[in-house]
């Protein structure tokens, strides 16, 4: 199952059904978004086998440019998504699906060349390709959830150095 109250942290072991939830939501989004979305990516911890995750499916939707994202926001709001402006990521439009008591999906609309795209996909791919690093991330997430289970902002902020380190490692490997 998917769903978690906004602002809370509850980690669950990886579930195969998260991939199916992602695929089902992408089908719904395709029918709503039409040609305004060029591609979809399953990102976030639910996209990384063997690690714990909050049971919320993260979807990255690639759009041609910001005008397509802006047009899609109002369409998506009519289909169960809540637009969350000013979320701190400059090159995306961020939306959440489900009531605040049970968020089920996060949707980021961004361009393929954006930092948001490169970092989301790069981090996911690196952890998929480096299981030992994924285990480190899993351990960190568990520790932070234990220490900051009632403070989502601190939990997220304390993961950031690890994420930055992984992205730097991925960047160096791509250059070689």
C-alpha positions as a Markdown table, in Angstrom:
| # | Residue | x | y | z |
|---|---|---|---|---|
| 1 | Unk | 0.0 | 0.0 | 0.0 |
| 2 | Unk | 1.0 | 3.6 | -0.4 |
| 3 | Unk | 0.1 | 6.7 | 1.6 |
| 4 | Unk | 1.5 | 8.7 | 4.5 |
| 5 | Unk | 0.4 | 11.8 | 6.4 |
| 6 | Unk | 2.1 | 15.0 | 5.2 |
| 7 | Unk | 5.1 | 15.9 | 7.2 |
| 8 | Unk | 5.5 | 12.5 | 8.9 |
| 9 | Unk | 8.2 | 9.9 | 8.6 |
| 10 | Unk | 7.4 | 6.2 | 8.5 |
| 11 | Unk | 9.8 | 4.0 | 6.6 |
| 12 | Unk | 8.8 | 0.6 | 5.2 |
| 13 | Unk | 10.8 | -2.2 | 3.7 |
| 14 | Unk | 10.9 | -2.1 | -0.1 |
| 15 | Unk | 7.8 | -3.5 | -1.8 |
| 16 | Unk | 7.5 | -4.8 | -5.3 |
| 17 | Unk | 4.0 | -3.3 | -5.5 |
| 18 | Unk | 5.5 | 0.2 | -5.5 |
| 19 | Unk | 6.7 | -0.3 | -9.1 |
| 20 | Unk | 3.1 | -1.4 | -10.1 |
| 21 | Unk | 1.7 | 1.7 | -8.3 |
| 22 | Unk | 4.2 | 3.9 | -10.2 |
| 23 | Unk | 3.2 | 2.3 | -13.6 |
| 24 | Unk | -0.6 | 2.6 | -12.8 |
| 25 | Unk | -0.2 | 6.3 | -11.9 |
| 26 | Unk | 1.9 | 7.0 | -15.1 |
| 27 | Unk | -1.0 | 5.5 | -17.1 |
| 28 | Unk | -3.4 | 7.8 | -15.4 |
| 29 | Unk | -1.1 | 10.8 | -15.9 |
| 30 | Unk | -0.6 | 10.0 | -19.6 |
| 31 | Unk | -4.4 | 10.1 | -20.2 |
| 32 | Unk | -4.6 | 13.5 | -18.4 |
| 33 | Unk | -1.4 | 15.1 | -19.6 |
| 34 | Unk | -1.4 | 14.0 | -23.2 |
| 35 | Unk | 1.7 | 15.1 | -25.2 |
| 36 | Unk | 2.7 | 17.7 | -22.6 |
| 37 | Unk | 4.8 | 15.1 | -20.9 |
| 38 | Unk | 7.7 | 13.6 | -22.9 |
| 39 | Unk | 8.7 | 10.9 | -20.4 |
| 40 | Unk | 8.3 | 9.7 | -16.9 |
| 41 | Unk | 10.8 | 8.4 | -14.4 |
| 42 | Unk | 10.2 | 6.5 | -11.1 |
| 43 | Unk | 12.6 | 8.3 | -8.6 |
| 44 | Unk | 13.0 | 8.5 | -4.9 |
| 45 | Unk | 13.5 | 5.6 | -2.5 |
| 46 | Unk | 10.5 | 3.6 | -3.7 |
| 47 | Unk | 12.4 | 3.2 | -7.0 |
| 48 | Unk | 15.5 | 1.7 | -5.4 |
| 49 | Unk | 15.2 | -2.1 | -4.6 |
| 50 | Unk | 16.2 | -3.3 | -1.1 |
| 51 | Unk | 16.1 | 0.0 | 0.8 |
| 52 | Unk | 13.4 | 1.4 | 3.1 |
| 53 | Unk | 11.2 | 4.2 | 1.9 |
| 54 | Unk | 8.3 | 6.4 | 2.9 |
| 55 | Unk | 5.3 | 4.8 | 1.1 |
| 56 | Unk | 4.9 | 7.7 | -1.3 |
| 57 | Unk | 5.6 | 7.1 | -5.0 |
| 58 | Unk | 7.9 | 9.8 | -6.5 |
| 59 | Unk | 7.4 | 10.5 | -10.2 |
| 60 | Unk | 9.4 | 12.7 | -12.4 |
| 61 | Unk | 7.6 | 14.0 | -15.5 |
| 62 | Unk | 9.7 | 15.4 | -18.2 |
| 63 | Unk | 8.3 | 18.4 | -20.0 |
| 64 | Unk | 9.6 | 20.4 | -22.9 |
| 65 | Unk | 9.7 | 23.7 | -21.0 |
| 66 | Unk | 8.3 | 25.6 | -18.1 |
| 67 | Unk | 5.3 | 26.7 | -20.1 |
| 68 | Unk | 4.2 | 23.1 | -20.5 |
| 69 | Unk | 4.6 | 22.6 | -16.7 |
| 70 | Unk | 2.6 | 25.7 | -15.9 |
| 71 | Unk | -0.2 | 24.5 | -18.2 |
| 72 | Unk | -0.2 | 21.0 | -16.7 |
| 73 | Unk | -0.5 | 22.3 | -13.1 |
| 74 | Unk | -4.1 | 23.4 | -13.5 |
| 75 | Unk | -5.0 | 20.2 | -15.3 |
| 76 | Unk | -3.5 | 18.0 | -12.6 |
| 77 | Unk | -5.2 | 20.0 | -9.8 |
| 78 | Unk | -8.4 | 18.9 | -11.4 |
| 79 | Unk | -7.3 | 15.2 | -11.1 |
| 80 | Unk | -6.4 | 14.9 | -7.4 |
| 81 | Unk | -3.0 | 16.7 | -7.3 |
| 82 | Unk | -2.2 | 19.7 | -5.0 |
| 83 | Unk | 0.3 | 22.2 | -6.4 |
| 84 | Unk | 3.0 | 23.0 | -3.9 |
| 85 | Unk | 4.7 | 26.2 | -5.1 |
| 86 | Unk | 7.9 | 27.5 | -3.5 |
| 87 | Unk | 9.2 | 24.1 | -2.5 |
| 88 | Unk | 12.8 | 25.2 | -2.7 |
| 89 | Unk | 13.7 | 23.5 | -6.0 |
| 90 | Unk | 14.0 | 26.2 | -8.6 |
| 91 | Unk | 13.6 | 24.1 | -11.8 |
| 92 | Unk | 10.5 | 22.1 | -11.0 |
| 93 | Unk | 6.8 | 22.4 | -10.4 |
| 94 | Unk | 6.0 | 20.1 | -7.5 |
| 95 | Unk | 2.6 | 18.5 | -6.8 |
| 96 | Unk | 1.3 | 16.0 | -4.2 |
| 97 | Unk | -1.6 | 13.6 | -4.6 |
| 98 | Unk | -3.9 | 12.4 | -1.9 |
| 99 | Unk | -5.3 | 14.2 | 1.1 |
| 100 | Unk | -2.8 | 15.7 | 3.6 |
| 101 | Unk | -3.6 | 12.8 | 5.9 |
| 102 | Unk | -2.5 | 10.2 | 3.3 |
| 103 | Unk | -0.2 | 11.5 | 0.5 |
| 104 | Unk | 0.2 | 8.8 | -2.1 |
| 105 | Unk | 2.3 | 10.4 | -4.9 |
| 106 | Unk | 4.7 | 13.2 | -5.4 |
| 107 | Unk | 5.0 | 14.5 | -8.9 |
| 108 | Unk | 7.8 | 16.8 | -10.2 |
| 109 | Unk | 7.4 | 18.5 | -13.5 |
| 110 | Unk | 10.8 | 19.4 | -14.9 |
| 111 | Unk | 12.9 | 19.7 | -18.1 |
| 112 | Unk | 15.2 | 16.9 | -19.1 |
| 113 | Unk | 18.3 | 19.0 | -18.8 |
| 114 | Unk | 17.4 | 20.5 | -15.4 |
| 115 | Unk | 19.4 | 20.0 | -12.2 |
| 116 | Unk | 16.3 | 18.4 | -10.7 |
| 117 | Unk | 16.2 | 15.8 | -13.5 |
| 118 | Unk | 19.9 | 15.0 | -13.5 |
| 119 | Unk | 20.1 | 14.8 | -9.7 |
| 120 | Unk | 16.9 | 12.7 | -9.2 |
| 121 | Unk | 17.8 | 10.2 | -11.9 |
| 122 | Unk | 21.5 | 10.2 | -11.2 |
| 123 | Unk | 21.0 | 9.5 | -7.5 |
| 124 | Unk | 18.5 | 6.7 | -8.2 |
| 125 | Unk | 20.8 | 5.1 | -10.8 |
| 126 | Unk | 23.9 | 5.3 | -8.7 |
| 127 | Unk | 22.2 | 3.5 | -5.8 |
| 128 | Unk | 20.8 | 0.9 | -8.1 |
| 129 | Unk | 24.2 | 0.3 | -9.6 |
| 130 | Unk | 26.1 | 0.4 | -6.2 |
| 131 | Unk | 24.2 | -1.9 | -3.7 |
| 132 | Unk | 26.8 | -1.2 | -0.9 |
| 133 | Unk | 26.1 | 2.5 | -1.2 |
| 134 | Unk | 22.3 | 1.8 | -1.1 |
| 135 | Unk | 22.9 | -0.1 | 2.1 |
| 136 | Unk | 24.6 | 2.9 | 3.6 |
| 137 | Unk | 21.7 | 5.1 | 2.6 |
| 138 | Unk | 19.2 | 2.7 | 4.1 |
| 139 | Unk | 21.2 | 2.7 | 7.3 |
| 140 | Unk | 21.3 | 6.5 | 7.4 |
| 141 | Unk | 17.6 | 6.9 | 6.7 |
| 142 | Unk | 16.7 | 4.5 | 9.5 |
| 143 | Unk | 18.9 | 6.3 | 12.0 |
| 144 | Unk | 17.5 | 9.7 | 11.0 |
| 145 | Unk | 14.0 | 8.5 | 11.2 |
| 146 | Unk | 14.7 | 7.2 | 14.7 |
| 147 | Unk | 16.2 | 10.5 | 15.7 |
| 148 | Unk | 14.0 | 12.9 | 13.8 |
| 149 | Unk | 10.8 | 11.0 | 13.2 |
| 150 | Unk | 8.6 | 13.9 | 14.1 |
| 151 | Unk | 10.7 | 16.5 | 12.2 |
| 152 | Unk | 10.5 | 15.9 | 8.4 |
| 153 | Unk | 12.6 | 19.1 | 7.6 |
| 154 | Unk | 15.5 | 18.0 | 9.8 |
| 155 | Unk | 15.3 | 14.4 | 8.5 |
| 156 | Unk | 15.5 | 15.7 | 4.9 |
| 157 | Unk | 18.3 | 18.2 | 5.7 |
| 158 | Unk | 20.4 | 15.6 | 7.4 |
| 159 | Unk | 20.2 | 13.3 | 4.4 |
| 160 | Unk | 21.5 | 16.1 | 2.1 |
| 161 | Unk | 25.3 | 15.7 | 2.7 |
| 162 | Unk | 25.0 | 12.0 | 1.8 |
| 163 | Unk | 23.0 | 12.7 | -1.3 |
| 164 | Unk | 25.5 | 15.5 | -2.4 |
| 165 | Unk | 28.4 | 13.0 | -1.8 |
| 166 | Unk | 26.8 | 10.3 | -3.9 |
| 167 | Unk | 26.0 | 12.8 | -6.7 |
| 168 | Unk | 29.7 | 13.9 | -6.7 |
| 169 | Unk | 30.8 | 10.3 | -6.9 |
| 170 | Unk | 28.4 | 9.7 | -9.8 |
| 171 | Unk | 29.7 | 12.8 | -11.6 |
| 172 | Unk | 33.3 | 11.7 | -11.3 |
| 173 | Unk | 32.5 | 8.2 | -12.5 |
| 174 | Unk | 30.8 | 9.6 | -15.6 |
| 175 | Unk | 33.9 | 11.5 | -16.5 |
| 176 | Unk | 36.1 | 8.4 | -16.4 |
